[in-house]
Amino acid sequence: MGAGTKRATVLMTAACLALVLAGIQQTPVAAQSSDQKTEEVFKNIKVLNGQRADMLNPTMTMFEAALGVGCGYCHDNDGNKRELDTKPQKTIARGMIQMVDTINKTTFRGQAKVSCFTCHQGRNIPIGVPNVTNNALPPALGEDFVASLPPPPPVPSNVTPAQVIDKYIASLG
């Protein structure tokens, strides 16, 4: 096996290993059983009562996408204090969830025809009517979306990728 082929094999193996390790290090969902309800597993649940606990994170992701915001828009920026009611947006969101549920129950016989995205369309300010005045719309990803993303991990500055690969190849013998 030539040096180029060996290096390509090592790169492919390293990439696969990185993907496997990334999957292993993912934090498991707090609720493992679909029988558990959100209010049984999570703190301070006021409007999503009765929903399966393993669906809370996908629901939050849907809210983020519908409003173009991150967790910090409604929740405390400290990830260990997400259950606290420190921001008015969380109270507003609860009212909006109840409004959407009521609309779907009373107008659409319980079918989920209306969602946050119906009015928000990826913005933190709802777009309630067509834009017939040609006024500028708010940005589609919300003002705090980029700021709410976690910072990227630091990249080691004193080690090159070639050095890592060479060291790995040397360790193989």
ABEGO torsion letter per residue (X at the ends): XBAAAAAAAAAAAAAAAAAAAAAAABBBBABABAABBAAAABBGBAAABGBBAAAAAAAAAAAAAAAGBBAAAABBABAAAAABBABAAAAAAAAAAAAAAAAAAAAAGGBBABBAAAAAGGBABBBABBBAAGBBBBBAAEAAAAAABBBBBBBBAABBAAAAAAAAAAAAX
